[in-house]
Amino acid sequence: MCQNSLSSSLSWQEIFSCCPLNRQHYCPTCSRHKLLLTPSDQFCQGCSRPFTSADDPFQKGYIYQEENGDKHYYCWDCYRWRQLMPAICLRHQALLEYNPIMKQWLASYKYGGDARLADFVVSELQNLAKKYSHYQWLVLPSSPQHLAERGFHPCELLLQVADIGYACPWNYVGNGQSQASKNRQQRLQLASPFELKREQLLSLQRPYLIFDDVYTTGATMMRAKRSLLQAFAAVSAPLMADDLISFSLFRET
């Protein structure tokens, strides 16, 4: 990933083995930057955003008190979302710290279209899949334009390489505009770029885990979760608190 050369030596067993060699593709320096996030009081309870400044309204925490008296410590985005959405929608967690090296990896993988980099986070995803093995993993659709440009769906390829089963019960109906090119306000104002395939969803066993690469304002994830809630409410089988969670590799700060 950093383009530095890797040196390794083969054992006699590897030389005469008929099995494929499992060699490291990444240097220790790059690999050390895959830092798992551990939930704490320094992170938003709704999306794992770190609280880094008491002076910046987007970098500090806000207390939201539920009707039953429970209090949650949210970032500004989640505090606003909780005013609009039920608490079940604010169960999101980022997996890794979004540091400069990981931003470089995502830029090369997703926006640069380098599919070879998909195996960089395999072990982290496989460990997550073991912990949530009873969940049905879901991914959001990508636009035909982006699929044609990259040649692959970023989230789907990550799960395929990690050997994690998934489904995509949505159709893409957007205009192909990239959210990465939008500012915070523009992202919040975008119309939902997908529609639910209800019959496919209802055929999938709950509970559900929605997986994405980067969580920014939460707008995309909230639209996805709202569509699931509405679908099950329409058939008088509402989703319960443990039926719907979401994960992303990173949380944009």
C-alpha positions as CSV (number, residue, x, y, z in Angstrom):
1,M,0.0,0.0,0.0
2,C,2.9,2.4,0.8
3,Q,4.9,1.0,-2.1
4,N,7.8,0.0,0.1
5,S,9.4,-3.3,-0.8
6,L,8.7,-6.4,1.3
7,S,11.4,-9.0,1.8
8,S,10.8,-12.6,3.0
9,S,12.4,-16.0,2.7
10,L,10.9,-19.3,1.8
11,S,11.2,-22.4,4.0
12,W,12.0,-25.8,2.4
13,Q,8.5,-26.9,3.3
14,E,7.1,-23.9,1.3
15,I,9.4,-24.5,-1.6
16,F,8.3,-28.2,-2.1
17,S,4.7,-27.7,-1.1
18,C,2.0,-27.9,-3.7
19,C,-0.2,-25.5,-1.7
20,P,-0.6,-21.8,-2.5
21,L,1.7,-19.6,-0.5
22,N,0.0,-17.3,2.0
23,R,2.3,-14.3,2.0
24,Q,2.0,-10.9,3.7
25,H,1.0,-8.2,1.2
26,Y,1.4,-5.3,3.6
27,C,4.3,-4.0,5.7
28,P,4.2,-3.9,9.5
29,T,4.0,-0.1,9.4
30,C,0.8,0.0,7.4
31,S,-0.7,-2.9,9.3
32,R,-0.1,-1.2,12.6
33,H,-2.5,1.6,11.6
34,K,-5.5,-0.7,11.6
35,L,-6.6,0.4,15.1
36,L,-9.8,-1.1,16.4
37,L,-12.2,1.4,18.1
38,T,-13.3,0.5,21.6
39,P,-16.5,2.2,22.7
40,S,-16.1,4.5,25.6
41,D,-17.5,7.7,27.1
42,Q,-15.2,9.6,24.6
43,F,-17.3,8.4,21.7
44,C,-20.8,9.0,20.6
45,Q,-23.1,6.1,21.7
46,G,-25.0,6.3,18.4
47,C,-22.3,6.2,15.8
48,S,-18.8,6.0,17.4
49,R,-17.8,9.6,16.5
50,P,-15.0,10.7,18.9
51,F,-15.5,13.7,21.0
52,T,-12.4,15.8,20.4
53,S,-13.4,19.4,21.3
54,A,-15.8,20.9,23.8
55,D,-15.8,24.2,21.7
56,D,-16.7,22.7,18.3
57,P,-20.4,21.9,18.1
58,F,-19.7,19.0,15.8
59,Q,-16.9,17.6,18.0
60,K,-18.6,17.5,21.4
61,G,-21.3,15.4,23.1
62,Y,-24.9,16.2,23.9
63,I,-27.1,14.4,26.4
64,Y,-30.4,13.1,25.1
65,Q,-32.9,11.9,27.8
66,E,-35.4,9.2,26.8
67,E,-39.0,9.2,28.1
68,N,-38.0,6.4,30.5
69,G,-35.3,8.5,32.0
70,D,-32.4,6.8,30.3
71,K,-29.7,9.2,29.1
72,H,-27.5,8.8,26.0
73,Y,-24.4,10.8,25.0
74,Y,-24.7,11.6,21.4
75,C,-22.7,13.7,18.8
76,W,-24.6,16.5,17.2
77,D,-25.6,14.4,14.2
78,C,-27.1,11.6,16.3
79,Y,-28.7,14.1,18.7
80,R,-30.6,15.6,15.8
81,W,-31.4,12.1,14.3
82,R,-32.8,10.9,17.6
83,Q,-35.3,13.8,17.5
84,L,-36.5,12.4,14.1
85,M,-36.0,8.7,14.4
86,P,-36.6,5.9,16.9
87,A,-33.8,4.8,19.2
88,I,-33.4,1.5,17.2
89,C,-31.9,3.6,14.3
90,L,-29.1,4.9,16.5
91,R,-27.3,1.6,17.0
92,H,-24.2,2.1,14.8
93,Q,-20.6,1.4,15.4
94,A,-17.4,2.1,13.5
95,L,-14.9,-0.7,13.4
96,L,-11.6,1.1,12.8
97,E,-9.9,4.5,13.5
98,Y,-10.1,6.7,10.5
99,N,-6.5,7.9,10.5
100,P,-4.4,9.2,7.6
101,I,-3.1,5.7,6.6
102,M,-6.6,4.3,6.5
103,K,-7.9,7.3,4.6
104,Q,-5.1,6.6,2.1
105,W,-6.1,2.9,1.9
106,L,-9.8,3.8,1.3
107,A,-8.9,6.4,-1.4
108,S,-6.8,3.9,-3.3
109,Y,-9.3,1.0,-2.9
110,K,-12.7,2.7,-3.3
111,Y,-12.0,5.9,-5.3
112,G,-8.9,4.6,-7.1
113,G,-10.5,1.3,-7.9
114,D,-7.6,-0.9,-6.7
115,A,-9.5,-4.1,-5.9
116,R,-6.2,-5.8,-4.8
117,L,-6.5,-3.8,-1.5
118,A,-9.7,-5.5,-0.4
119,D,-7.9,-8.0,1.7
120,F,-6.3,-5.4,3.9
121,V,-9.2,-5.6,6.5
122,V,-10.1,-9.3,6.1
123,S,-9.1,-10.4,9.6
124,E,-11.0,-7.5,11.2
125,L,-14.2,-8.2,9.2
126,Q,-13.9,-12.0,9.9
127,N,-13.6,-11.4,13.6
128,L,-16.7,-9.1,13.5
129,A,-18.6,-11.7,11.5
130,K,-17.8,-14.3,14.2
131,K,-19.2,-12.0,16.9
132,Y,-22.4,-11.3,14.9
133,S,-22.7,-14.7,13.1
134,H,-26.5,-14.8,13.8
135,Y,-27.1,-11.6,11.9
136,Q,-28.1,-11.3,8.3
137,W,-25.6,-8.9,6.7
138,L,-27.0,-6.3,4.3
139,V,-25.2,-3.9,2.0
140,L,-26.5,-0.8,0.2
141,P,-26.6,-0.6,-3.6
142,S,-24.0,1.3,-5.6
143,S,-24.9,3.3,-8.7
144,P,-24.4,1.7,-12.1
145,Q,-22.1,4.6,-13.0
146,H,-19.7,3.9,-10.1
147,L,-19.9,0.1,-10.7
148,A,-18.8,0.7,-14.3
149,E,-16.0,3.0,-13.2
150,R,-14.6,0.8,-10.5
151,G,-15.6,-2.6,-11.8
152,F,-16.7,-3.7,-8.4
153,H,-18.9,-2.8,-5.5
154,P,-16.6,-1.7,-2.6
155,C,-18.6,-3.2,0.3
156,E,-19.6,-6.3,-1.5
157,L,-16.0,-7.1,-2.5
158,L,-14.8,-6.6,1.1
159,L,-17.3,-9.2,2.3
160,Q,-16.6,-11.6,-0.6
161,V,-12.9,-11.6,0.2
162,A,-13.6,-12.1,3.9
163,D,-16.1,-14.9,3.0
164,I,-19.0,-13.2,4.7
165,G,-22.5,-13.9,3.3
166,Y,-24.7,-10.8,2.6
167,A,-27.7,-9.6,0.7
168,C,-28.7,-6.3,-0.9
169,P,-32.5,-5.9,-0.6
170,W,-32.5,-2.4,-2.3
171,N,-32.6,-1.1,-5.9
172,Y,-30.5,1.9,-6.7
173,V,-32.8,4.8,-8.0
174,G,-30.4,7.8,-7.5
175,N,-28.9,10.0,-10.0
176,G,-25.3,8.7,-9.6
177,Q,-24.1,11.8,-7.6
178,S,-21.3,10.9,-5.3
179,Q,-21.8,11.8,-1.6
180,A,-18.0,12.2,-1.3
181,S,-18.4,15.4,-3.4
182,K,-21.1,16.9,-1.2
183,N,-20.8,18.9,2.0
184,R,-22.6,18.1,5.2
185,Q,-25.8,20.1,4.4
186,Q,-26.0,18.8,0.8
187,R,-25.7,15.2,2.0
188,L,-28.6,15.7,4.5
189,Q,-30.8,17.2,1.8
190,L,-30.2,14.4,-0.8
191,A,-33.2,12.3,-1.6
192,S,-33.0,8.6,-0.8
193,P,-31.0,6.9,-3.7
194,F,-32.5,3.5,-3.2
195,E,-35.8,1.7,-2.9
196,L,-36.5,-1.4,-0.9
197,K,-37.2,-4.8,-2.5
198,R,-39.8,-5.7,0.1
199,E,-40.3,-9.3,-0.9
200,Q,-36.6,-10.1,-0.8
201,L,-36.2,-8.4,2.6
202,L,-39.1,-10.3,4.1
203,S,-37.6,-13.6,2.9
204,L,-34.4,-12.9,4.9
205,Q,-34.2,-14.0,8.5
206,R,-33.8,-11.2,11.1
207,P,-31.8,-9.8,12.9
208,Y,-30.1,-7.5,10.4
209,L,-26.7,-5.9,10.3
210,I,-26.2,-3.2,7.6
211,F,-22.6,-2.8,6.6
212,D,-21.0,0.3,4.9
213,D,-17.5,1.6,4.4
214,V,-17.8,5.1,5.8
215,Y,-20.4,6.7,8.0
216,T,-20.5,10.5,7.6
217,T,-23.7,12.4,8.5
218,G,-25.7,9.2,8.9
219,A,-28.3,10.3,6.3
220,T,-27.8,7.2,4.1
221,M,-27.9,4.8,7.0
222,M,-31.0,6.4,8.5
223,R,-32.8,6.2,5.1
224,A,-31.9,2.5,4.9
225,K,-33.0,1.7,8.4
226,R,-36.2,3.7,8.0
227,S,-37.1,1.6,4.9
228,L,-36.7,-1.6,6.9
229,L,-38.8,-0.3,9.8
230,Q,-41.6,0.8,7.4
231,A,-41.5,-2.5,5.6
232,F,-42.0,-4.6,8.7
233,A,-44.5,-2.2,10.2
234,A,-46.6,-2.6,7.1
235,V,-47.0,-6.3,7.7
236,S,-47.6,-5.9,11.5
237,A,-44.2,-7.4,12.4
238,P,-42.2,-4.4,13.8
239,L,-38.5,-4.7,14.3
240,M,-37.4,-5.0,17.9
241,A,-34.4,-3.3,19.5
242,D,-32.0,-6.2,18.8
243,D,-33.3,-6.8,15.3
244,L,-31.3,-4.0,13.6
245,I,-27.8,-2.7,14.0
246,S,-25.2,-1.3,11.6
247,F,-21.4,-1.2,11.2
248,S,-19.0,0.8,9.1
249,L,-15.3,0.5,8.7
250,F,-14.9,4.1,9.6
251,R,-16.7,7.1,11.1
252,E,-15.8,10.4,9.3
253,T,-15.0,13.0,11.9
